[in-house]
Amino acid sequence: MAREFRTVGVVGLGTMGAGIVEVFARNGLQVIAAEVDADAVARGRSHLETSLSRAVGRGKLTQDDADALLGRVTTTTSLSDMADADLVIEAVPESLDLKAKVFAELDSVCRPDAVLASNTSSLSVTELAVRTGRPGKVVGLHFFNPAPVQKLVEVVRTVVTEQDVADDVKAFAATLDKVPVVIGDRAGFIANALLFGYLNHAAAMYEQRYASREDLDAAMRFGCGYPMGPLALLDLIGLDTSYEILDTMYKQSRNQTHAPAPVLKQMITAGLLGRKSGRGFYTYAKAHSSEVVPDALTPSGTVPDDVTVRDISRVGVVGTGTMASGIVQVLAAAGLDVIVRGRSDSKVEASIGGIRKSLDKAVVRGKVTESDRDATLARITGTTRLEDFADVDLVVEAIAEELDVKRAVFAALDEICKPGAILATTTSSLPVVECAAVTSRPQDVVGMHFFNPAPAMKLVEVVSTITTAPDVAASVLALCERIGKVPVSCGDRAGFIVNALLFPYLNDAVKMLEAHYATADDIDAAMKTGCALPMGPFELLDVVGLDVSLAIERSLYLEFREAGFAPAPLLEHLVTAGRLGRKTGHGFRDYAAR
């Protein structure tokens, strides 16, 4: 028969421990909560009462329910009071020696059949288990902060954890209205192993001055739909906590992506710990505040004050595919005259027809008026001749990701376009400077990376090469704001911001699956519920296309030559087998035929 956990113990009543106590008590369990002394007990009880007061104030809980919940919680300063508990979870600071000491004492006072659990986010559960006389009854039970809100619970089994213990703890976590995933004992488990590699990479980008903190965070929020940017998230977690997690994972994995970026240690030494200290990557109104206040690094605006912006009123777009058509629609809707060039009259007509259909849908949904739709379409002209771009102020190239084809187009545009016209490429993975190099105006060439679908996605990465003139980048930034986009500035290197941060994370997820550490469903669930991401990594890979993803990962590996960026063999094999994701009906998952 499955175990029943009716009386549970929690050791440690900090923010996390108090949250776990609340989760248990909300579900009708009797809770024994322990701390080192009476003052710590009082602080822990205050955490719990404050959380319940907020819930009552928001109408999530009645005062009677809150009082009853508190009545199910018994506090103590002696671990011997855990003698009757069916399960005890420790939530003390991330110190192996401290946790091992707690486990040894619990082992001596708890019943032989009681299960001992650790809420560690990065330490080895096996190391803790072997410090007890019941290693088969020790598991990791990793809640996420804030525990009453976050749905994910990672149930970590060691090589000696008894199968029925892992099964019973998973079933128990499900009764708490959580999403439990069972995994093995390795550095970072699922969520932290994938999340902190990404956060560390963002910190390194900032340290290298590749992009500003605002642009790094905006890129991931508006390009990927993430709830927070990576640097803001590091500030929320705490730079000291993040460093400890990364350092612990690196010592176990020797994976270079987990080696903490040096800037983290420097900031910690200077007392810049994030929100908790009032300053980290950003400056806050006060310690523990979420309000960001301007500081010396805060930009005055998107466009530098000392640069004269070029006038852009007439734009040419090369290409008739989905991305090109979306860009045409965005530009024309913002009041610019647009010429779209295709290889044939039929392709041009199809592109403009698609734009008309998109605008018709917007009219039906009440997003656009009929007169605005008609005015937008009136500003679009089709052509099959590049020569018709002779008097445009800007050309946006949006053709296939083939370098030789793009270079040929740029060489032709260089001869046709008037002096001072800006030439932009929407490439997502090729070097922009390669296009600039075939022209006599490399100072006028820039990257303008829209995201698909262009009418809906807010982000545009504005990519400057080593030859791009400051006023050219500034003019494109100003244009992006004018057409209702969120532009971010970055240099000309593989992946720019978004892909360079996103695809190593996706690649790490594939490696995790390849190692049989967890299933695709569990990894997706962990990242969606534990990190509040809009899609899990395998859902996203299937949407993007495994062939496209592989090409981006290859370009990143060739540029940076980091072993961790080498594409996972499983991804290579799936592409070779023609399993490219949703577009073929088969990828990491199988999809119903349409």
Legacy VTK file of the C-alpha trace (Angstrom):
# vtk DataFile Version 3.0
C-alpha trace
ASCII
DATASET POLYDATA
POINTS 594 float
0.000 0.000 0.000
1.108 3.555 -0.719
2.304 5.576 2.238
0.094 8.291 3.653
1.782 11.498 4.724
-0.501 13.129 7.284
1.980 14.729 9.654
4.904 16.471 7.983
7.890 18.322 9.310
9.708 21.340 7.882
13.179 22.320 9.114
14.029 25.941 8.350
11.508 28.780 8.233
13.080 31.259 5.881
11.108 32.466 2.853
11.188 29.035 1.210
10.596 27.000 4.366
7.663 29.161 5.457
6.199 28.818 1.963
6.448 25.026 2.122
4.761 25.067 5.545
1.919 27.068 3.993
1.571 24.584 1.111
1.304 21.654 3.507
-1.095 23.375 5.921
-3.317 24.622 3.078
-3.812 20.981 2.132
-5.037 19.984 5.582
-1.810 18.434 6.861
-0.502 18.740 10.400
2.823 20.549 10.180
5.704 20.623 12.654
7.962 23.591 11.799
11.437 23.850 13.351
14.002 26.634 13.586
17.248 27.148 15.523
15.881 29.505 18.182
12.791 31.422 19.299
13.690 34.535 17.282
14.000 32.510 14.091
10.672 30.808 14.847
9.051 34.230 15.278
10.491 35.451 11.959
9.257 32.307 10.223
5.786 32.621 11.689
5.754 36.268 10.579
6.572 35.156 6.985
3.634 32.758 7.112
1.196 35.251 8.655
2.164 37.958 6.144
1.545 35.578 3.225
-1.831 34.534 4.624
-2.827 38.167 5.247
-2.120 38.952 1.586
-4.225 35.966 0.533
-7.103 37.135 2.751
-6.793 40.697 1.419
-7.013 39.436 -2.171
-10.038 37.290 -1.416
-8.108 34.044 -2.012
-8.671 32.881 1.555
-11.176 33.696 4.309
-9.958 34.803 7.715
-11.488 31.660 9.253
-9.547 29.497 6.777
-6.348 31.390 7.563
-6.860 30.914 11.302
-7.562 27.202 10.812
-4.441 26.886 8.682
-2.292 28.486 11.387
-3.880 26.122 13.894
-2.446 23.153 11.960
1.113 24.474 12.363
3.160 23.676 15.462
6.505 25.441 15.849
9.526 24.167 17.752
13.241 24.691 18.288
13.930 20.973 18.821
14.253 18.433 16.021
13.228 15.731 18.506
9.659 16.984 18.032
9.786 15.467 14.509
9.518 11.972 16.021
5.926 11.449 14.838
6.308 12.929 11.360
5.663 10.751 8.306
7.877 12.971 6.133
10.353 15.711 7.018
11.765 18.192 4.506
14.715 20.430 5.285
14.839 23.956 3.847
17.963 25.301 5.529
20.666 27.339 3.690
22.553 25.680 0.793
25.458 24.291 2.817
26.248 20.590 2.464
27.690 20.374 5.979
24.675 22.104 7.530
22.172 19.970 5.646
24.104 16.767 6.455
24.078 17.689 10.147
20.288 18.213 10.023
19.800 14.875 8.238
21.950 12.991 10.743
19.916 14.388 13.637
16.592 13.674 11.905
17.756 10.126 11.204
18.247 9.581 14.917
14.857 10.950 16.033
12.417 10.021 13.238
10.641 6.673 12.881
12.515 4.129 10.734
9.796 4.284 8.046
9.705 8.108 7.883
10.870 9.684 4.614
13.516 12.428 4.754
13.577 15.030 1.970
15.789 17.946 0.982
14.641 21.109 -0.761
18.162 21.678 -2.111
18.291 23.315 -5.521
21.838 22.325 -6.413
23.526 20.052 -3.847
23.850 16.275 -4.216
20.944 14.459 -2.586
23.066 11.298 -2.629
25.671 13.026 -0.434
22.927 13.774 2.085
21.344 10.321 1.863
24.548 8.478 2.716
24.926 10.519 5.920
21.866 8.664 7.254
21.075 5.084 8.174
18.138 5.086 5.712
19.547 6.191 2.312
16.739 4.345 0.523
14.193 6.633 2.161
15.867 9.932 1.255
14.731 12.043 -1.716
14.994 15.561 -3.015
11.741 17.516 -2.927
12.623 20.754 -4.669
9.923 23.407 -4.445
10.213 26.683 -6.338
9.848 30.167 -4.881
7.229 31.297 -3.910
6.185 27.775 -2.929
2.438 28.506 -2.483
2.263 29.865 -6.057
4.787 27.903 -8.116
3.414 24.600 -9.418
6.596 22.677 -10.157
8.121 20.213 -7.683
11.215 18.241 -8.704
11.251 14.838 -6.980
14.906 13.780 -6.991
15.701 10.090 -6.597
19.225 8.859 -5.950
20.700 5.544 -7.104
19.676 4.026 -3.752
16.231 5.599 -3.325
13.629 2.855 -3.029
11.194 2.841 -5.971
8.102 2.903 -3.763
9.472 5.920 -1.868
9.912 7.897 -5.115
6.447 6.813 -6.303
4.775 7.720 -2.994
6.467 11.124 -2.771
5.468 11.916 -6.369
1.847 10.956 -5.626
1.961 13.043 -2.449
3.246 16.107 -4.341
0.373 15.725 -6.819
-2.146 15.887 -3.926
-0.693 19.311 -3.072
-1.923 20.611 -6.468
1.645 20.614 -7.767
3.198 19.333 -11.002
5.764 16.738 -9.875
8.547 15.446 -12.132
10.785 12.556 -11.026
14.447 12.913 -11.976
17.900 11.616 -11.071
20.404 13.280 -8.793
22.603 15.475 -10.926
23.724 19.107 -10.766
20.857 21.572 -11.049
18.225 18.886 -11.687
16.083 20.035 -14.675
15.045 23.640 -14.179
18.210 25.074 -12.625
20.535 23.149 -14.933
18.819 24.708 -17.951
17.901 28.089 -16.458
21.220 29.019 -14.866
23.277 28.181 -17.944
21.130 30.723 -19.817
21.361 33.318 -17.015
25.133 32.862 -16.784
25.482 33.348 -20.544
23.500 36.608 -20.309
25.740 37.849 -17.484
28.802 37.076 -19.624
27.284 39.000 -22.556
26.778 42.001 -20.278
30.333 41.672 -18.941
31.682 41.681 -22.516
29.674 44.874 -23.212
28.071 43.153 -26.172
24.729 44.717 -25.303
23.309 46.906 -22.548
21.422 45.403 -19.609
18.192 47.005 -20.890
18.658 45.575 -24.386
19.555 42.086 -23.117
16.432 41.964 -20.977
14.133 43.524 -23.591
15.403 41.082 -26.231
14.322 38.015 -24.251
11.046 39.539 -23.070
9.882 40.739 -26.469
11.690 38.191 -28.646
10.784 35.068 -26.642
7.839 36.166 -24.502
9.747 35.519 -21.275
8.147 37.106 -18.187
11.475 38.663 -17.114
14.783 39.410 -18.738
17.809 37.380 -17.556
19.576 40.175 -15.673
16.398 41.289 -13.912
15.808 37.654 -12.965
19.339 37.334 -11.563
18.645 40.418 -9.437
15.420 38.823 -8.192
17.041 35.479 -7.338
20.057 37.193 -5.779
23.510 37.265 -7.322
25.025 35.472 -4.327
22.449 32.677 -4.530
22.915 32.436 -8.302
26.694 32.243 -7.924
26.419 29.452 -5.342
24.094 27.431 -7.591
26.357 27.880 -10.634
29.504 27.106 -8.665
27.971 23.935 -7.207
26.751 22.800 -10.628
30.150 23.489 -12.214
31.978 21.470 -9.549
29.710 18.505 -10.320
29.360 18.846 -14.084
32.621 20.540 -15.174
30.416 22.077 -17.855
31.905 25.420 -18.871
28.446 26.946 -19.304
28.022 26.570 -15.514
31.329 28.272 -14.644
30.114 31.523 -13.026
30.757 34.648 -15.096
33.514 36.639 -13.306
31.262 39.706 -13.135
29.015 37.859 -10.659
31.839 37.385 -8.127
32.943 41.010 -8.576
29.439 42.324 -7.937
28.950 40.066 -4.911
32.264 41.259 -3.430
31.083 44.850 -3.905
27.828 44.062 -2.080
25.694 44.295 -5.223
23.434 41.301 -4.591
20.332 42.345 -6.514
16.977 43.403 -5.119
17.819 42.226 -1.601
20.604 44.817 -1.323
18.897 47.512 -3.406
21.399 47.228 -6.239
22.581 44.542 -8.630
22.556 44.803 -12.405
19.914 47.489 -11.813
19.402 49.999 -9.008
16.228 49.736 -6.900
14.314 52.255 -4.790
15.449 50.444 -1.623
16.501 47.007 -0.433
13.941 44.287 -1.292
12.074 46.704 -3.606
11.017 45.762 -7.133
10.986 49.404 -8.292
13.871 50.112 -10.677
15.220 53.678 -10.430
17.517 55.463 -12.904
21.256 55.285 -12.321
24.443 56.229 -14.181
23.934 53.382 -16.700
20.320 54.226 -17.547
20.094 55.371 -21.203
18.423 58.684 -21.945
16.533 57.135 -24.856
16.737 54.619 -27.668
18.516 56.987 -30.062
21.783 58.665 -28.943
21.454 62.426 -28.417
24.610 63.298 -30.375
23.629 61.632 -33.663
21.631 63.136 -36.537
18.980 60.721 -37.788
18.479 60.273 -41.531
15.035 60.824 -43.000
13.291 57.609 -44.040
9.949 57.868 -45.821
10.235 55.428 -48.744
11.335 51.829 -48.212
12.085 48.898 -50.500
11.675 45.288 -49.353
13.378 42.450 -51.242
11.455 39.196 -50.872
7.892 37.908 -50.885
7.987 35.209 -48.219
6.195 35.257 -44.873
8.800 37.426 -43.178
9.121 39.879 -46.066
5.338 40.274 -46.391
5.023 40.863 -42.646
7.675 43.591 -42.783
5.932 45.251 -45.734
2.661 45.277 -43.789
4.285 46.774 -40.687
6.054 49.528 -42.623
3.023 50.479 -44.725
0.711 50.470 -41.696
3.064 52.977 -40.043
2.660 55.424 -42.950
5.706 54.633 -45.086
5.573 54.121 -48.835
6.792 50.591 -49.564
7.943 48.854 -52.739
8.015 45.063 -52.514
10.182 43.253 -55.046
9.619 39.612 -55.986
11.114 37.288 -58.571
7.868 37.102 -60.549
4.564 38.943 -60.890
2.744 35.975 -59.379
4.923 36.024 -56.253
4.420 39.759 -55.827
0.668 39.405 -56.257
0.580 36.528 -53.770
2.533 38.587 -51.227
0.238 41.616 -51.498
-2.788 39.300 -51.493
-1.537 37.761 -48.253
-1.129 41.208 -46.710
-4.674 42.102 -47.779
-5.995 38.902 -46.173
-4.081 39.651 -42.946
-5.503 43.171 -42.822
-9.019 41.874 -43.528
-8.710 39.597 -40.471
-7.561 42.572 -38.423
-10.641 44.515 -39.539
-12.925 41.640 -38.507
-11.240 41.530 -35.081
-11.649 45.266 -34.643
-7.889 45.883 -34.617
-7.920 48.001 -37.787
-10.560 50.159 -39.461
-11.522 49.613 -43.093
-10.144 53.042 -44.026
-6.794 52.254 -42.341
-6.651 48.937 -44.204
-7.278 50.663 -47.520
-4.706 53.361 -46.778
-2.090 50.744 -45.856
-2.657 48.793 -49.081
-2.514 52.010 -51.123
1.015 52.646 -49.832
2.286 49.274 -51.154
3.652 48.931 -54.687
4.857 45.688 -56.262
7.709 45.197 -58.693
10.004 42.542 -60.126
12.841 45.038 -60.776
15.505 46.004 -58.249
16.019 49.128 -60.377
12.772 50.518 -58.911
14.647 50.969 -55.615
16.743 53.805 -57.080
15.124 56.508 -54.937
14.268 54.670 -51.698
15.766 55.762 -48.361
16.080 52.235 -46.992
16.107 48.730 -48.464
15.292 45.726 -46.272
16.488 42.399 -47.704
14.341 39.459 -46.519
15.206 36.522 -48.743
16.431 32.981 -47.992
19.329 32.441 -45.553
21.890 31.811 -48.282
24.961 33.997 -48.056
25.890 33.942 -51.769
22.360 34.997 -52.753
22.305 37.811 -50.199
25.733 39.064 -51.273
24.603 39.180 -54.902
21.534 41.223 -53.941
23.615 43.681 -51.890
26.126 44.125 -54.706
23.254 44.958 -57.085
21.572 47.308 -54.577
24.869 49.136 -54.050
24.910 50.108 -57.728
21.189 50.956 -57.939
20.375 52.836 -54.703
21.078 56.538 -54.259
23.964 57.728 -52.071
22.930 57.809 -48.403
20.348 55.039 -48.765
20.582 52.474 -45.951
20.867 48.792 -46.874
19.580 46.368 -44.227
19.432 42.579 -43.968
16.989 40.589 -41.855
19.376 37.637 -41.488
19.046 35.745 -38.221
22.295 33.777 -38.401
24.640 35.033 -41.137
27.316 37.744 -40.626
25.972 41.148 -41.624
29.501 42.303 -42.478
29.590 39.721 -45.312
26.806 41.689 -47.017
28.509 45.005 -46.271
31.820 43.834 -47.719
30.476 43.496 -51.288
29.312 47.137 -51.360
31.127 50.434 -51.723
29.129 51.764 -48.745
29.814 49.389 -45.817
29.075 52.282 -43.456
25.453 52.261 -44.689
24.841 48.526 -44.138
23.102 47.285 -40.980
21.235 44.267 -39.661
17.514 44.653 -38.993
16.388 41.321 -37.573
12.600 41.133 -37.276
10.929 38.198 -35.523
8.191 36.045 -37.019
5.341 36.954 -37.431
6.579 40.508 -37.985
3.185 42.241 -37.498
2.770 40.632 -34.053
6.304 40.355 -32.662
7.585 43.574 -31.080
11.326 42.956 -31.130
13.799 44.079 -33.775
17.525 43.453 -33.276
19.508 46.313 -34.836
22.924 44.856 -35.677
25.932 47.110 -36.241
29.044 45.752 -37.952
32.507 47.179 -37.277
31.936 49.500 -40.272
28.326 50.612 -39.652
28.103 54.395 -39.189
26.552 55.565 -35.885
23.924 57.637 -37.683
22.832 54.584 -39.713
22.227 52.495 -36.577
20.502 55.463 -34.933
18.259 55.999 -37.974
17.137 52.369 -37.942
16.524 52.492 -34.167
14.360 55.593 -34.659
12.475 53.925 -37.512
11.774 50.856 -35.374
10.235 53.027 -32.668
8.223 54.875 -35.314
6.697 51.606 -36.592
5.800 50.489 -33.072
8.622 48.038 -32.452
11.029 47.575 -29.537
14.547 47.864 -30.979
17.676 46.555 -29.245
21.257 47.242 -30.298
23.947 44.590 -30.614
27.105 43.729 -32.479
27.551 41.524 -35.512
28.248 38.086 -34.105
26.465 34.750 -34.449
23.011 34.630 -32.910
22.939 38.336 -32.035
21.196 38.473 -28.624
18.124 36.253 -28.723
19.391 33.267 -30.665
22.744 33.332 -28.876
20.963 33.021 -25.521
18.052 30.839 -26.603
19.635 28.085 -28.678
22.380 26.928 -26.281
19.571 26.499 -23.715
17.523 24.486 -26.230
20.606 22.435 -27.100
21.206 21.687 -23.398
17.613 20.435 -23.142
18.212 18.040 -26.064
21.378 16.756 -24.385
19.398 16.192 -21.182
16.831 14.133 -23.119
19.588 12.309 -25.001
21.140 11.266 -21.668
17.772 9.766 -20.598
17.812 12.052 -17.572
14.189 13.096 -18.046
11.438 12.811 -20.649
10.583 15.590 -23.096
7.240 16.005 -21.311
8.898 16.393 -17.911
11.514 18.827 -19.208
8.836 20.932 -20.920
6.672 20.853 -17.787
9.629 21.858 -15.602
10.482 24.912 -17.686
6.888 26.043 -18.161
5.724 25.578 -14.581
9.031 26.170 -12.778
10.295 29.121 -14.830
7.005 30.492 -16.238
8.220 30.194 -19.829
5.526 30.342 -22.529
6.703 27.088 -24.150
8.877 24.170 -23.127
12.128 23.653 -25.068
10.850 20.701 -27.131
7.581 22.420 -27.988
9.606 25.409 -29.165
12.101 23.349 -31.159
9.255 21.623 -33.005
7.674 25.006 -33.789
10.918 26.640 -34.981
11.903 23.587 -37.003
14.691 21.198 -36.088
16.588 21.942 -39.312
16.479 25.693 -38.646
17.509 25.097 -35.034
20.415 22.891 -36.093
21.652 25.508 -38.574
21.624 28.194 -35.871
23.412 25.937 -33.385
26.066 25.086 -35.968
26.662 28.789 -36.657
27.013 29.483 -32.911
29.481 26.619 -32.505
31.555 27.725 -35.487
31.684 31.296 -34.173
32.449 30.676 -30.495
34.088 27.210 -30.643
32.742 26.358 -27.186
32.257 22.634 -26.603
28.915 23.262 -24.900
27.574 24.860 -28.105
28.236 21.779 -30.269
24.835 20.561 -31.523
23.486 17.537 -29.653
23.884 14.355 -31.764
20.193 13.562 -31.197
19.228 16.788 -32.972
21.537 15.929 -35.885
19.985 12.450 -36.145
16.394 13.713 -36.095
17.148 16.188 -38.893
18.872 13.457 -40.936
15.771 11.286 -40.467
13.539 14.085 -41.769
11.843 14.678 -38.405
11.876 18.469 -38.599
9.030 19.330 -36.229
5.500 20.481 -36.846
6.126 21.292 -40.503
6.717 17.595 -41.267
4.327 16.250 -38.638
7.167 14.596 -36.723
9.861 16.066 -34.487
10.405 15.457 -30.810
6.701 14.674 -30.831
4.295 13.360 -33.473
1.537 15.653 -34.727
-1.819 14.872 -36.302
-2.003 15.408 -40.056
-3.790 18.592 -41.082
LINES 1 595
594 0 1 2 3 4 5 6 7 8 9 10 11 12 13 14 15 16 17 18 19 20 21 22 23 24 25 26 27 28 29 30 31 32 33 34 35 36 37 38 39 40 41 42 43 44 45 46 47 48 49 50 51 52 53 54 55 56 57 58 59 60 61 62 63 64 65 66 67 68 69 70 71 72 73 74 75 76 77 78 79 80 81 82 83 84 85 86 87 88 89 90 91 92 93 94 95 96 97 98 99 100 101 102 103 104 105 106 107 108 109 110 111 112 113 114 115 116 117 118 119 120 121 122 123 124 125 126 127 128 129 130 131 132 133 134 135 136 137 138 139 140 141 142 143 144 145 146 147 148 149 150 151 152 153 154 155 156 157 158 159 160 161 162 163 164 165 166 167 168 169 170 171 172 173 174 175 176 177 178 179 180 181 182 183 184 185 186 187 188 189 190 191 192 193 194 195 196 197 198 199 200 201 202 203 204 205 206 207 208 209 210 211 212 213 214 215 216 217 218 219 220 221 222 223 224 225 226 227 228 229 230 231 232 233 234 235 236 237 238 239 240 241 242 243 244 245 246 247 248 249 250 251 252 253 254 255 256 257 258 259 260 261 262 263 264 265 266 267 268 269 270 271 272 273 274 275 276 277 278 279 280 281 282 283 284 285 286 287 288 289 290 291 292 293 294 295 296 297 298 299 300 301 302 303 304 305 306 307 308 309 310 311 312 313 314 315 316 317 318 319 320 321 322 323 324 325 326 327 328 329 330 331 332 333 334 335 336 337 338 339 340 341 342 343 344 345 346 347 348 349 350 351 352 353 354 355 356 357 358 359 360 361 362 363 364 365 366 367 368 369 370 371 372 373 374 375 376 377 378 379 380 381 382 383 384 385 386 387 388 389 390 391 392 393 394 395 396 397 398 399 400 401 402 403 404 405 406 407 408 409 410 411 412 413 414 415 416 417 418 419 420 421 422 423 424 425 426 427 428 429 430 431 432 433 434 435 436 437 438 439 440 441 442 443 444 445 446 447 448 449 450 451 452 453 454 455 456 457 458 459 460 461 462 463 464 465 466 467 468 469 470 471 472 473 474 475 476 477 478 479 480 481 482 483 484 485 486 487 488 489 490 491 492 493 494 495 496 497 498 499 500 501 502 503 504 505 506 507 508 509 510 511 512 513 514 515 516 517 518 519 520 521 522 523 524 525 526 527 528 529 530 531 532 533 534 535 536 537 538 539 540 541 542 543 544 545 546 547 548 549 550 551 552 553 554 555 556 557 558 559 560 561 562 563 564 565 566 567 568 569 570 571 572 573 574 575 576 577 578 579 580 581 582 583 584 585 586 587 588 589 590 591 592 593
